[in-house]
Amino acid sequence: MFTLENFDIKLETEIIGRNFIYCEEIGSTNTELLSGKQNYKMNGTVLLAEKQLSGKGRKDRTWQSAKGLNLTFSILLTKELISAININHLNFAASLAVVNAIENLFQIKTELKWPNDVLINKKKVAGILTETSVKGSKIERLVIGIGLNLNQVAFQGEFNLPPTSLKLETGDTVDRENILAEILNIFEEHLDELSMNPDNILNDWRSKCKMIGDKISVTDNEIMKTGIFYDIDENGYLLLKHNDIIEKIHFGDVSFI
């Protein structure tokens, strides 16, 4: 059972998570926060669900998580905050918050896979999905959904990457309140950094992405391209080098060759 008192003691933020909503079961935390309901208007609102009936990842894939064992939550950012930063950078700030929290608490080496996966020993421990609500041509709300496998030890189904959890990697049961507070504390620090020096976030992300410099394939809508993962650009798009040409990739599933 998630203990709000223990979580609140560890939370050190000013904005992120100060409006915290806990629920046993919901369709999707991302969808719920994007709805604009009265309870979800405060910047930095965090919605945590023990079970998502329609949990999702990129490209409408499902995100399956055993009830009460992991973390599935979303963070709401309103237009007042996101107007001052490049929203493409938020995925990188969030993924860095997850890996930094894991390394701080468990001293486990992690790595990042473009665009939104957190890996331990080449296995996926977390995924991130950013979605927006647009009014006219302006973004009204943005939510960052994070699924992190903590205490689940068995996974069913077919996966692009083999899944793992922190319990499988450490052998110990993980305190969910502690790691959630750590992620949110670090994420708020990264938001401040994005508004002042976003290059620091991008460079930190690069240092955690072991695929840069390797030969990869990128698949989007069943179209596959191959080349060298040359770098990411100032917006976080993947730069794919093939035949001495560098192509900018906005979306796609990346695999080693």
N, C-alpha and C positions, 0 to 999 in steps of 0.2 A: 504494500500500500504506500502510495506517495504521501509523504508527510510535509504539509505546507509550512509548518513551523520550522523544520530543519532546513528547508529550502530558503526560507526568508532570512534566516540567520546568516547564511553563506552568501546571499546576494548583496553585491556592493555597488550596483548601478544607480544612476540617477533617473534614467528614463526606461531603458530596456527591462521588461519584466515587472515593472512597478504596478502595472495593471495586469494581474496574472489570473487566468481563468483555467480551471481544472474541470475536466469532464470525463466520465467513465466511457462514453461511447458517442461517436459522432460520424457523420459521413466522411468529411475531409476537413482537416484543420485549415488548410489553405482556402478552400472554398468558403468556409464559414467566416473567416476573417475578411475575405474580399467582399462579403455581402453588404457591408456597411451598416449592419445593425447597431443599435444604440450602444450596446456594451463594447463594441469593437471600433470605436472612433478614436480612442486615445493612442497617440503615437507611442510605439514601443510595446503595445499590448502583446502578451504571449499567451497562446492557447495551447494547452497540453491535453492530449486525449490518450486514455489507456488503450482504446481500440478505435481504429478507423474502419468504417464499413466500406469506404471508397477511397482508401489511401492510394496515392498516385505518385509516380515518378515522371521522368521525362517521356515525351511522346505518348502520354496517356497510358503508360505501363502501370501496373498495380504495384503498390508497396505493401508487402505483407509483414506484419509484426505481431508476435504473440502478446496477448493482453497482459499488462502488468509487469513485463520483463524488460522492456526497452524504453526508448524515448521517441515519441512522435509528436512534434510540436511545430508551431508556426509563429513567426514574429511579424507584426504589422508595422510598417513605416508609412507615414503620411506624407503628403506633398510638401509640407513645410520643411521636412528633413531632406527628402530625396531631391528637392530642387537645387540643393547646394553640392550635389555629388554626381558622378557618372554612375548611373544605375547598373551599368555592365560590370562595375567593380564589386557590387555587393555579393555576388556569388563567390568571389575570391576571398572577400573578407569573412564571409560565413564559413567557408571551408577551412580557412586558416584558424578561425576560432575553435573549430572542432579538433583539428590536429594539435593545436597548442594546448588545449585542455587535456587531451589524452596524454600527451607527452609530459605535461606538468604533473599529472596525478599518478601516472603509471610507468613513466620512463620507458615507453614503448616507441620504437621507431615507426613513423607513419610516412605515407607518401600520398601525393595528390594526382588524380587522373583527370585530364581535361574532359568535359568542362565542370563536372560536379561530384566526383566520387572521391571518397576517402578510403585508402587501402592500408591494410596491415599484412605483410608477407604476401603481397599480390592478391589478397582477398578483400572483398568489399565489406567495410564495417559501417559505412554511412553514405547517404546520398542527400543531395540538396536540390530543391526545386523552387525557382523564383517565378512568381506570377504577378500580374498587374491588373488593376482596374482603371480603365481609361474613360475620360469624359471629354468629348471633342477630340482634340489632339493632345490633351494633357493627361498625365498619369495622376490619378487621384489617390490611389492606394497601391502599395506594393507589399507582398508578403513573401517571406522566405521560409519555406518548409524544410524541416530537417528530420530525417529518420536515422537514428543511431542504434545499432544493435548492442545491447549491454549484457543481458543475462540469458538470452536465448541460446540454446546449445544444439538445436536440431532445426533444419530448414527443409521445407518441401517445395518441389517444383523445379523448373528449369531456369537457369540464370546465365546471363552473359558473362558475369564474373562470379566465381564461387564466393558465397557469403561467409562471414565469420562474425564473431562477437567479442567484446572485451573479456567476457568470462572464459571463452574458449582460448583466448590468447594469454590470459594471465592465470587462469585456474581459480580465480577468486570471484565471489559475488560482488557486483559493483553497486555502490551507493548512488542511486539515481539523482537524489536531491543535490548531492555534492557536485557531480559532473555537469548537471544542467546549470547550476549557478555559475560554475567556472566558465562554461561556454558563453553564457550571457554577459558575464563580467568582461571577458576578453573581446567579445563582439562589439560591445559599446566602445571599448578602447580603439578597436579597428575603425569604427565609424568616425571617430574623431580624427584618426589618421587619414582617412579618405578625404576629408574636407580640407586637410592641410597639405598632405604630401602623398597622393595616391600611388606614386611610383614606389614608395616603400612597401605597400601592400603587394603590388605586382611583383616586385623583386623577391619578397618573402615567399610568394606563391611559386615563382620559378625555382627557388632553391629546394622546394618540396616536390616538384614534379620531375620524377626520374626519367620520364619519357622524352624530354627535350634532348634532341640530338640523335634519337633512335629512328629506325625505319618503322613506319606505321601505316595502317590503312584507316581511312575515314569513310564511313558509310552513312549516307543520308538519302531517305526515300529510295532505297535499293540501288543507289548509285555509289560505287566504291572508287575511291581515289587512293593512290599510294604515293609515298614519298618520305622525306625526312621531316620530323617534327622540328622545324627550324627555331620557332620561338612563339611567344604571344605578342600582339601589338599593344598599343596604348589603351585599347578598348577591351583587351582580353581575348580577342579573336585569335584562333590558331593560324599560324603561318606555316604552310606546307610547301616544302621545296622539292621540286621534281624537274629533271631536265634543265637545271639552272634557272628555273622560273619559280618565283615564290607566289603562292596563291593564298588568299585570305579565306579562311573557313569560318563561317558563322555558327553552323550547327553540325552535328554529326556524332556518331559513335566511333570511338577511337580504339584500335586494337594493335597490339604488337604484331610484327611480321616475323 
